Amino acid sequence: MYNITWRAFLSVLAAAPLLGCAGLPVSGTLGGQTIETRVDSEVARYYVANYLAGRHTDPLLDTRIDRVYEQGNGNLPNREDLQKLSDDFSVDFAALYLADQIARVPANAWFQSAFQQAYQYTREAFPQGRMQVPGAADYDVLIVPTYLYKRFPVFTGADLAVPREALHKVGFHCYFVETVDDGPVESNAEIIMDAIRARATSGRRLIVVSASKSGAEVALALTRLGPANTRHVAAWINAVGALQGTPTVDDSLLPDFEFLVGKLDPAGGESMATSRSRQRFDSFNIPPTVFVVNYFGIPTSGNISFFGRKVYSALRKYGPNDGVLLLPDMIFPGGVTLARVGTDHMHMNEHLDVATVALAMTVIEWLKAQDDIWRVQVNDVAQHPPHTEEDSAEISTKRAVSSP
């Protein structure tokens, strides 16, 4: 742990423009997103500028990268896979490979395309102050803040005030969950469970929004509530979710917040240690009727922000990370994943109002498409009733996993 003072903080901040200039410049396209940054190796540069663009001009590198895709067999790489790729190639190569594999999943590609369209529209319409999201009035949005949201609300955005205000402006019914800002995951999950139950009789569908540490809290709350108590929960937006904890706790990389904000409950930080968090993650069982959106950034070494640079560098030994969390540890399996290439844990606050509204619009569009699919299935069942319990179970499963 280390102490920081505002005088020291500001003096380092003044030097921030001098950081991040190393590496090889590269530009290209990945999963529909334009990339212009610096990367940590020639293989990462070649991967973006040549390999992904279909210009295979280095037979040796092409063969090595081809082998990575063959061994991956179309699956998203896990933490161990990415660490090995980091060792064999580079951390930036591993991060960019993850981004490409995410973009190749059809559901993710559909969601990414819809989000980009919604983002462009919102970027133009939202500042005018007259934008309303069609269907927003049919939804409650439950906002769950993250760690130390009462101590650092403005500096970090941990209280999610910007998303709350933006969603309210475009017609959503927004509700804030006042968790214990330094409390452990397990006890905050109980508070969130009560908040989810309280919205069950509103007559509107519920979208839960979490960020960072509260991602684990919401996942645990939904697991404990189970299908019977989450019928009204339509979706969960898991933004930069610390689902499997963070090595920053294990390695004591976080600053000494007590120096700035006073005494903290040590159980809150301890609940995000990786061993405990990964064991908890293995117990998660989100009801399949809840649509899950994983939303986070994938930075390269050339565009990591000043605020994330120190921790990012320390975590590189574990593989690609966003300056706080390891990239694959933010993904809840079974949902869709929207990854913003070139953005780290801190950069996610940029244009947060526009991104939040665009994300909510895309979620509603997905849910509407899913409802349309379900109505077709119901009509089909009415005309051709299932003959066995197995047929009925198959229909229910299709409803849970159907996508546009």
C-alpha positions in Angstrom: 0.0 0.0 0.0 1.2 3.5 -0.6 0.1 6.9 0.5 -0.8 9.7 -2.0 -1.3 13.4 -1.3 -3.0 15.9 -3.5 0.2 17.9 -3.9 2.1 14.8 -5.1 -0.9 13.7 -7.2 -1.0 17.1 -9.0 2.7 17.1 -9.6 2.6 13.7 -11.3 -0.5 14.7 -13.2 1.4 17.6 -14.7 3.9 15.1 -16.1 1.1 12.8 -17.6 1.5 14.0 -21.2 5.1 12.7 -21.1 3.8 9.2 -20.5 2.6 6.6 -22.9 4.7 7.7 -25.9 6.7 4.4 -26.3 5.7 1.6 -28.6 5.0 1.1 -32.3 2.3 3.2 -34.0 -0.5 1.2 -35.7 -3.9 1.9 -37.2 -6.5 -0.5 -38.5 -10.0 -1.9 -37.9 -11.1 -4.6 -35.4 -14.6 -5.8 -35.1 -16.0 -2.7 -36.8 -14.0 -0.4 -34.5 -11.2 1.9 -35.8 -7.9 1.6 -33.9 -5.2 4.2 -33.9 -2.7 3.7 -31.1 0.7 2.3 -30.1 1.4 -1.3 -29.3 4.1 -3.1 -27.4 5.5 -5.4 -30.1 5.9 -5.9 -33.8 3.6 -8.9 -33.8 0.8 -6.8 -32.3 1.4 -4.1 -34.9 1.4 -6.7 -37.7 -1.7 -8.4 -36.3 -3.8 -5.2 -36.5 -2.2 -3.6 -39.6 -1.8 -6.7 -41.8 -3.2 -9.9 -40.5 -6.7 -8.7 -39.6 -6.8 -6.7 -42.8 -6.2 -9.8 -44.9 -2.6 -8.8 -45.9 -0.6 -11.9 -45.0 2.9 -10.8 -45.9 4.9 -12.5 -43.2 4.6 -16.3 -43.6 6.2 -17.1 -40.2 4.0 -14.8 -38.2 0.9 -15.8 -40.3 1.5 -19.4 -39.4 2.0 -18.7 -35.7 -1.2 -16.6 -35.6 -3.2 -19.1 -37.6 -2.2 -21.7 -35.1 -3.6 -19.5 -32.3 -7.0 -19.4 -34.0 -7.0 -23.1 -34.7 -6.2 -24.0 -31.1 -8.8 -21.5 -29.9 -11.5 -23.2 -32.0 -13.7 -20.2 -31.9 -14.0 -20.0 -28.1 -13.2 -16.9 -26.1 -9.8 -17.3 -24.5 -9.7 -17.5 -20.7 -7.3 -16.0 -18.2 -4.7 -18.8 -18.6 -5.0 -18.7 -22.4 -4.4 -14.9 -22.5 -1.4 -15.1 -20.1 0.2 -17.7 -22.3 -0.4 -15.6 -25.4 1.1 -12.7 -23.5 4.2 -14.7 -22.8 4.4 -16.2 -26.4 3.6 -13.0 -28.3 2.9 -9.9 -26.2 0.3 -8.4 -23.8 -1.1 -6.2 -26.5 -1.4 -9.0 -29.0 -3.3 -11.1 -26.4 -5.7 -8.1 -25.7 -6.4 -7.5 -29.3 -6.9 -11.2 -30.0 -9.5 -11.3 -27.2 -11.2 -8.2 -28.8 -11.3 -10.0 -32.2 -12.7 -13.2 -30.7 -15.4 -11.2 -28.9 -16.4 -9.5 -32.1 -16.6 -12.8 -34.0 -19.5 -14.0 -31.9 -22.6 -13.4 -33.9 -24.7 -12.1 -30.9 -21.9 -9.8 -29.9 -21.5 -8.5 -33.5 -25.2 -7.7 -33.7 -25.2 -5.9 -30.4 -22.0 -4.0 -31.3 -23.5 -2.8 -34.6 -26.8 -1.8 -32.9 -24.9 0.0 -30.1 -22.8 2.0 -32.6 -25.9 3.2 -34.4 -27.6 4.1 -31.2 -24.4 5.9 -30.0 -24.2 8.1 -33.1 -27.8 9.0 -32.9 -27.6 9.8 -29.1 -24.4 11.8 -29.6 -26.3 14.2 -31.9 -29.8 14.1 -30.2 -29.0 13.9 -26.4 -27.2 17.3 -26.0 -30.3 19.0 -27.5 -32.2 17.9 -24.3 -35.4 16.7 -26.1 -34.5 13.1 -26.6 -36.8 10.3 -25.4 -36.1 6.6 -25.7 -39.1 4.7 -27.2 -40.3 2.2 -24.6 -38.2 3.7 -21.7 -41.4 4.3 -19.7 -42.0 0.6 -19.6 -38.8 0.0 -17.6 -37.4 0.6 -14.1 -33.6 1.0 -13.9 -31.9 0.0 -10.7 -28.5 1.7 -10.4 -26.0 0.0 -8.1 -22.9 2.1 -7.2 -19.4 0.8 -6.7 -16.6 0.9 -4.1 -16.2 4.1 -2.1 -19.0 5.9 -4.0 -19.7 8.1 -1.0 -16.0 9.1 -0.6 -15.0 9.7 -4.3 -18.3 10.5 -6.1 -17.0 13.2 -8.4 -13.5 12.1 -8.9 -14.2 8.5 -9.9 -17.9 8.6 -10.9 -18.4 5.7 -8.5 -21.9 6.9 -7.5 -23.0 6.6 -11.2 -24.7 10.0 -11.0 -24.1 10.8 -14.7 -25.8 7.6 -15.9 -28.7 8.1 -13.5 -29.3 11.6 -14.7 -28.9 10.7 -18.4 -31.4 7.8 -18.1 -33.9 9.9 -16.2 -33.8 12.6 -18.9 -34.7 10.1 -21.7 -37.7 8.7 -19.9 -36.6 5.8 -17.6 -37.7 5.3 -14.0 -34.4 5.3 -12.1 -33.8 4.0 -8.6 -30.6 4.1 -6.6 -29.4 1.3 -4.3 -27.6 2.7 -1.3 -25.2 0.0 -0.5 -22.4 0.2 2.1 -19.7 1.9 0.1 -16.8 0.1 1.9 -18.8 -3.1 2.7 -18.1 -6.6 1.5 -19.7 -8.1 -1.5 -21.8 -10.6 0.4 -23.6 -8.1 2.7 -24.1 -5.6 -0.1 -25.7 -8.4 -2.2 -28.4 -8.7 0.5 -29.2 -5.0 0.2 -29.5 -5.4 -3.6 -31.8 -8.4 -3.2 -34.2 -6.3 -1.2 -34.1 -3.5 -3.9 -34.8 -6.0 -6.7 -37.7 -7.5 -4.7 -39.1 -4.0 -4.1 -39.5 -3.4 -7.9 -41.4 -6.6 -8.5 -44.9 -5.0 -8.2 -44.3 -1.8 -10.2 -45.8 -3.3 -13.4 -42.6 -2.4 -15.3 -39.7 -4.6 -16.3 -36.4 -4.1 -14.5 -32.9 -3.4 -15.8 -30.1 -3.6 -13.3 -27.0 -1.6 -13.9 -23.8 -2.2 -11.9 -20.2 -1.1 -12.2 -16.9 -2.6 -11.1 -17.2 -4.1 -7.6 -21.0 -4.0 -7.6 -20.9 -6.4 -10.6 -20.0 -9.2 -8.2 -22.7 -8.0 -5.7 -25.4 -8.0 -8.4 -24.4 -11.4 -9.7 -24.6 -12.8 -6.2 -27.9 -11.1 -5.5 -29.5 -12.5 -8.7 -28.1 -16.0 -7.9 -29.6 -16.0 -4.4 -33.0 -14.7 -5.6 -33.3 -17.4 -8.3 -35.8 -17.6 -11.1 -38.9 -17.3 -8.8 -37.9 -13.8 -7.6 -36.4 -12.4 -10.8 -39.3 -12.8 -13.2 -39.5 -9.0 -13.5 -35.8 -8.6 -14.2 -35.3 -8.2 -17.9 -31.6 -7.4 -18.1 -28.4 -6.8 -16.2 -25.8 -4.4 -17.5 -22.5 -5.5 -16.1 -20.2 -2.6 -16.7 -16.4 -3.2 -16.0 -17.6 -5.9 -13.6 -15.1 -7.2 -11.0 -16.7 -10.6 -11.1 -13.6 -12.5 -10.2 -11.9 -9.9 -8.0 -8.7 -8.1 -8.7 -5.0 -8.8 -8.2 -4.7 -5.2 -7.0 -6.0 -6.5 -3.7 -3.7 -9.6 -3.6 -0.7 -7.5 -4.5 -1.6 -4.4 -2.4 -1.5 -2.1 -5.4 -4.3 0.2 -4.4 -3.4 3.5 -2.8 -4.0 4.0 1.0 -7.5 5.4 0.7 -7.7 5.7 4.5 -5.1 8.5 4.3 -7.6 10.5 2.3 -11.1 9.4 3.5 -10.7 7.9 7.0 -11.2 4.4 8.4 -12.4 1.7 6.0 -13.9 -1.7 6.6 -11.1 -4.1 5.6 -13.7 -6.8 4.8 -14.8 -4.7 1.8 -11.4 -4.9 0.1 -10.8 -8.5 1.2 -14.0 -9.6 -0.4 -12.4 -8.7 -3.8 -9.3 -10.8 -3.4 -9.0 -13.2 -6.4 -9.1 -16.5 -4.6 -12.3 -15.7 -2.7 -13.9 -13.9 -5.7 -13.2 -16.8 -8.1 -14.7 -19.3 -5.7 -17.7 -17.0 -5.5 -17.8 -16.7 -9.3 -18.1 -20.4 -9.7 -21.3 -20.4 -7.6 -23.0 -17.8 -9.7 -26.2 -19.0 -11.4 -28.0 -16.1 -13.1 -31.6 -17.1 -14.2 -31.5 -17.6 -17.9 -34.4 -15.2 -18.4 -32.1 -12.3 -17.4 -30.4 -10.8 -20.4 -26.8 -10.1 -19.4 -24.6 -7.4 -21.1 -20.9 -7.4 -20.3 -19.5 -3.9 -21.1 -15.9 -3.0 -20.7 -12.8 -1.6 -22.4 -9.8 -3.3 -23.9 -6.8 -0.9 -23.9 -3.4 -1.4 -25.4 -0.2 -0.2 -23.7 -0.3 2.9 -26.0 -3.7 4.2 -24.8 -3.8 3.3 -21.2 -4.8 6.4 -19.2 -2.6 8.2 -16.7 -4.9 7.1 -13.9 -4.6 3.4 -14.9 -1.0 3.3 -16.0 0.7 2.3 -12.7 -1.6 -0.5 -12.0 -1.8 -1.6 -15.6 2.0 -2.0 -15.7 2.0 -4.0 -12.5 -0.7 -6.3 -13.7 0.9 -7.1 -17.1 2.6 -10.1 -15.6 -0.9 -11.7 -15.4 -1.8 -10.8 -18.9 -4.0 -8.1 -20.5 -5.9 -5.9 -18.1 -7.8 -2.6 -18.0 -5.7 -0.9 -15.3 -7.7 -2.4 -12.5 -9.1 -5.8 -13.6 -7.9 -8.7 -15.8 -10.0 -8.5 -19.0 -11.5 -12.0 -19.1 -12.5 -11.7 -15.4 -15.2 -9.1 -16.4 -17.1 -11.4 -18.6 -20.2 -13.3 -17.4 -20.7 -16.3 -19.7 -24.0 -16.7 -21.5 -24.6 -13.0 -22.1 -23.5 -10.7 -24.9 -20.2 -8.8 -24.6 -19.6 -5.3 -25.8 -15.9 -4.3 -25.7 -14.7 -0.8 -26.5 -11.2 -1.2 -27.9 -8.8 1.5 -26.8 -10.6 2.2 -23.5 -9.4 1.3 -20.0 -11.2 1.2 -16.6 -10.9 4.9 -16.1 -11.7 6.0 -19.7 -15.1 4.4 -19.4 -16.2 7.6 -17.8 -15.7 9.6 -21.1 -19.0 10.5 -22.8 -20.7 8.4 -20.1 -24.1 10.0 -20.5 -24.2 9.3 -24.3 -22.8 5.8 -23.9 -25.3 5.0 -21.1 -28.3 6.1 -23.1 -27.1 4.3 -26.2 -26.5 1.1 -24.2 -30.0 1.3 -22.7 -31.5 1.8 -26.2 -29.7 -1.2 -27.5 -30.8 -3.4 -24.6 -34.4 -2.4 -25.2 -34.0 -3.2 -28.9 -32.6 -6.6 -28.1 -35.4 -7.3 -25.6 -38.0 -6.3 -28.2 -36.5 -8.6 -30.8 -36.4 -11.4 -28.2 -40.1 -10.8 -27.4 -41.0 -11.0 -31.1 -39.2 -14.3 -31.4 -41.0 -15.6 -28.4 -44.4 -14.6 -29.8 -43.6 -16.5 -33.0 -42.7 -19.5 -30.9 -45.9 -19.2 -28.8 -48.0 -19.1 -32.0 -46.2 -22.1 -33.3 -46.8 -24.0 -30.1 -50.5 -23.1 -30.2 -50.8 -24.6 -33.6 -48.5 -27.6 -32.8 -48.6 -28.3 -29.0 -45.6 -30.1 -27.5 -46.2 -33.8 -27.1 -43.8 -34.5 -24.3 -42.3 -32.7 -21.2 -39.0 -32.8 -23.1 -40.5 -30.7 -25.9 -41.8 -28.2 -23.4 -38.4 -27.9 -21.8 -36.8 -27.3 -25.1 -39.2 -24.5 -25.9 -38.4 -22.9 -22.5 -34.7 -23.1 -23.2 -35.1 -21.6 -26.6 -36.9 -18.6 -25.1 -34.1 -18.1 -22.5 -31.3 -18.1 -25.1 -33.1 -16.6 -28.2 -31.4 -13.6 -29.8 -31.9 -11.3 -32.7 
